[in-house]
């Protein structure tokens, strides 16, 4: 069996089977997205509850403080807001990778609010956290290899990543609803079929 570095030098080992399926001639973006979601769930379990708790508390605080609307969003003191987020984060020490992704997720939600004036809800932030794990552990790493299994081109890699993302977003939105009801990461991602065709780091291995 080929060494992991020979299959893909930049992917964590636990994502190598996903990469094989991703590069397969019989590529199915829904199946690939579902199996990646299973591995993302394992990463999330390794990161533990503190990142989840951090995001839930931040969203509760922000939803009670932020005014709604694109004009009012321009009146927010974002420097003070970031200091508040950092202060909350210090109350939730945990896995460095998970906390980093959670903080980036919260900051991304704040930036989305700055542009739109729409106050982010906890469910969308939790879904964003799962997607950021997906991106940092898989989709941002796949293009880093100069060659790919079965000789697929860089263009095909990008096309497939886009196709997988659509189904992955559905997976994570579904899972985020479950987490939002009970913020404990030890849960199953259940198999779902969708009728519509559209619509980090190496330490954890």
Buried (B, 14 or more C-beta within 10 A) or exposed (E): EEEBEEBBEEBBBBBBEBBBBBBBEEBBBBBBBBBBBBBBBBBBBBBBBBBBBBBBBBBEBBEEEBEEEEEEBEEBEBEEBBEBBEEBBEEBEBBEBBBBBBBBBBBBBBEBBBEEBBBBBBBBBBBBBBBBBBBBBBBBBBEEBEEBBEEBEEEBBEEBBEBBBBBBBBBBBBBBEBBBEEBEBEEEBEEEEBEEEEEBEEEBE
